[in-house]
Amino acid sequence: MKRILTLCVTALLGFSLAAPAFSEILVLPDGKIEAAKLPRQPHRGMSMQQVRQEFGPPVKKLPPVRTAPGYPTINRWEYNGFIVYFANDYVIHTVVTRLPHADSSAS
């Protein structure tokens, strides 16, 4: 269990280095920084089957990332607006790549 947790943390840290290149960060009025969230997105612990049932098939399945022997392979599914990261067929993280923007004609 400790090895899986270590792997997940290592994978998330590794992916987080690339995340600023394609994710949006929100700075809230109180000055806190928070990762962008969608009103509806996959959450940690969902199975691949649950994600497919709720969000449909991915636009693209990215190549799996193989880690050290004995650790799970990280799979990534790309959807319009987010990428879902899986370890052992379960969501470990969702990265928002594009937030829906409000209609600018409403001003």
N, C-alpha and C positions, 0 to 999 in steps of 0.2 A: 504494500500500500504506500509505504514511504517512497519507494522508487517511482511509482506512478505519479505521486504528488510532485516529486522533484522534477520529473520529466515535464509535467504540465507547466510548472512554474518556469522551467528553462525554456520550453517552447514558447510560452507567452512572452517572456522577456525577449527572446529572439525575434518573434513576430512584431513585438512592440517597437523594435528599432526601425522596422520598415513601415509601421502603421502611420506615422506622421506624414509620410509621402502620399497616402491615399485616404486618410480618414479626416474627419472634421472634428476640431476641438471647440467646445463652447466656453466662452468666458461669461459667467453669470454676473448680474449686477452687483452682487456682493463680493466680486473679485475671485470667486472660486473657479477653478478650471475643472471641467467635467467632459468626459467623452460623449460624443453625440449619441443620442438614442432616438429610435423611431417609435411611433405609437404602438407598433406591432412588429416584433422581431423575435427570432429564435432565442431561447434562454438556455442557460447552462443546465445540462442534465437531460435535455430532450434527445430522443433517439433519432437516427437518420430517417427512420420510417415516419416518425411524428413530424419532422421538419418537412418531408416530402408531402405528407398528407395535408399539412396546414398551409404551406407556402408553394406547393407545386414542385415540378422538377427544376433543378438549378439551370441557369442560363449556360453555365460552364462548370465543369468539374476540373479543378486545377490538379496538376500532378501531385501525387502524395509525397510528403516529406518523410523520408526514412531517418530515424534517429538511431541512437546506439542500440546494439543488440539487447533484447529483453525489454525494450521500451516500445510503446505503441507507435504505429505510423500515424502521422497527422494528415488527415484529409481535409480538403478545402472545397467548399461549394460556393460559387459566385452567383449572386442574384442581383437584380437591378436595385442598387442602393446599399447592398451589404454583402459581406463575405462571412460564411459560417465555418468555424474551425472545429473539427471532430477528432477525438482520440478514442479508440475502441468503440466506434460507432455512436458516441455520445458527444453532444455539443460541449465544448470547453470555453468557447468565446465567439462573439459576433462583433465584427468591426463594421461600423457604418461608413460607407464610402461616399454617399451623397444624401443630403437631406432634402426632402421635398421643400421647395420654396413657395412662399405665399405669392399669389397673383399680384404683380406690381401695378396692375390697372385699378386695383381697389383703393388706391390712395386718394 
